[in-house]
């Protein structure tokens, strides 16, 4: 594996009521990053958690090097947490995944080698989704609808396990505060001539708490934003540029 340790990396986690998982994720990130670079930082965006997540993060920030926390005073939404993470990141590469522990941050080792001079984004896709049946069905419908309507160059926009060049994110101009930001991010990166690669990653059962996304209020908000984004990109403005080259799957993988 040819690693360029001159490429600095920011890793961040959006977190909301993740007291049982967030400390392990932070420590795992700090353990694995020295294998990739000598210049790194780990960030957690606490999106108004009401459990002990803020206290845990403050304690970690006082004891761990290369780690910092940003607190939202109230819950602003998944998209808002991602935008804060992207704004806070200072390194050349940015990786993020969720704070609930359903992905293993150490699998960044599988993504990093594919970020070559010709590739700007490496996106994970779930080998098998470790969720209840209704979540699997909704997730598949959402991903397929998003890929069709927005002509996305990846198979699993619902997989929040991404390594991206920070300069490309800064050009995207992200706006949404709900979960639809993932579609916005991928569509705008593709419109900016970013080249994508994909890697299969593990997805683990949620061991603690419940997803904040699968509530009627949040699903309704995401649905509204989903079609608002489509109208904004494809109807109210000139259509975004089509990335005709598509994704660049890893060897042996098929889109």
Residue pairs with C-beta under 8 A, 6 or more apart in sequence:
1 109
1 113
2 113
3 35
3 36
3 37
3 112
3 113
5 36
5 37
5 38
6 37
6 39
7 36
7 37
7 92
7 93
7 115
8 37
8 39
8 40
8 91
8 92
8 93
9 33
9 36
9 37
9 39
9 40
9 41
9 91
9 92
9 93
9 94
9 95
10 40
10 41
10 42
10 43
10 88
10 89
10 90
10 91
10 93
10 94
10 95
10 166
11 29
11 33
11 40
11 41
11 42
11 43
11 94
11 95
11 96
11 105
11 108
12 42
12 43
12 44
12 45
12 85
12 88
12 89
12 94
12 95
12 96
13 22
13 25
13 26
13 29
13 43
13 44
13 45
13 85
13 96
13 97
13 98
13 99
13 105
14 44
14 45
14 47
14 78
14 81
14 82
14 85
14 96
14 98
14 99
15 22
15 44
15 45
15 46
15 47
15 49
15 53
15 57
15 81
15 99
16 46
16 47
16 48
16 49
16 53
16 75
16 81
16 99
16 212
17 49
17 50
17 51
17 53
17 209
17 212
18 49
18 53
18 99
18 100
18 101
18 208
18 209
19 49
19 51
19 52
19 53
19 56
19 208
20 101
20 207
20 208
20 209
21 99
21 100
21 101
21 207
21 208
22 44
22 53
22 56
22 57
22 99
23 56
23 60
24 101
25 99
25 101
25 105
26 42
26 44
26 60
26 64
26 67
27 64
28 104
28 105
28 106
29 42
29 105
30 42
30 64
30 66
30 67
31 106
32 105
32 106
32 108
32 109
33 40
33 42
33 66
33 108
34 40
35 109
36 108
36 109
36 112
39 91
40 66
40 91
41 66
41 67
41 68
41 89
41 90
41 91
42 64
42 66
42 67
42 68
43 67
43 68
43 69
43 70
43 85
43 88
43 89
44 57
44 67
44 69
44 70
44 99
45 69
45 70
45 72
45 81
45 82
45 84
45 85
45 88
46 53
46 54
46 57
46 69
46 70
46 71
46 72
47 72
47 75
47 76
47 77
47 78
47 80
47 81
48 71
48 72
48 73
48 74
48 75
48 76
49 75
54 71
57 69
57 71
58 69
60 67
60 69
61 67
61 68
61 69
68 88
70 84
70 85
70 88
72 80
72 81
72 84
76 177
77 177
77 178
77 179
77 221
78 177
78 178
78 179
78 181
78 213
79 174
79 176
79 177
79 178
79 179
79 180
79 181
79 184
80 177
82 96
82 174
82 181
82 185
83 174
83 177
83 181
85 94
85 96
86 94
86 166
86 169
86 170
86 174
89 166
91 166
92 165
92 166
92 167
93 115
93 163
93 164
93 165
93 166
94 163
94 164
94 165
94 166
94 169
95 105
95 108
95 111
95 162
95 163
95 164
96 160
96 162
97 103
97 105
97 160
97 161
97 162
98 160
100 206
100 208
100 209
100 211
101 204
101 206
101 207
101 208
102 130
102 203
102 204
102 205
102 206
103 124
103 160
103 161
103 201
103 202
103 203
103 204
104 201
104 202
104 204
107 124
107 161
107 201
107 202
108 163
110 199
110 201
111 122
111 124
111 161
111 163
111 199
112 122
112 163
114 122
114 197
114 199
114 248
114 250
115 122
115 163
115 165
115 197
118 195
118 248
119 195
119 196
119 197
119 248
120 164
120 165
120 168
120 189
120 194
120 195
120 196
121 162
121 163
121 164
121 165
121 168
121 186
121 189
121 194
121 195
121 196
121 197
122 162
122 163
122 164
122 196
122 197
122 198
122 199
123 154
123 156
123 159
123 161
123 162
123 186
123 196
123 197
123 198
123 199
123 247
124 156
124 159
124 161
124 162
124 198
124 199
124 200
124 201
125 154
125 155
125 156
125 159
125 198
125 199
125 200
125 201
126 156
126 158
126 159
126 200
126 201
126 202
126 203
127 200
127 201
127 202
127 203
128 203
129 135
129 136
129 139
129 203
130 203
130 204
130 205
130 206
131 139
131 203
131 205
131 206
134 214
135 211
135 214
138 214
139 158
142 157
142 158
143 155
143 156
143 157
143 158
146 152
146 157
146 183
146 226
147 154
147 155
147 157
149 230
150 183
150 186
150 187
150 229
150 230
150 233
151 187
151 190
151 242
151 243
152 183
152 186
152 187
152 190
153 186
153 190
153 196
153 243
153 245
153 246
153 247
154 186
154 196
154 198
154 247
155 198
155 247
155 255
156 198
157 182
157 183
157 186
158 182
159 201
159 203
160 182
161 201
164 189
165 194
168 189
168 192
168 194
169 185
169 189
171 192
172 184
172 185
172 188
172 189
172 192
173 188
174 181
174 184
174 185
174 188
175 184
176 184
176 225
176 229
178 218
178 221
178 222
178 225
179 213
179 218
179 222
180 222
180 225
180 226
180 229
183 226
183 229
184 229
187 229
187 233
187 240
188 240
189 196
190 196
190 240
190 241
190 243
191 240
191 241
191 243
192 241
193 241
193 243
194 243
195 245
195 248
196 243
196 246
196 247
196 248
197 247
197 248
197 249
197 250
198 247
198 248
198 249
198 250
198 253
198 255
199 250
200 250
200 253
212 218
213 219
213 222
233 239
233 240
234 240
246 255
247 255
249 255
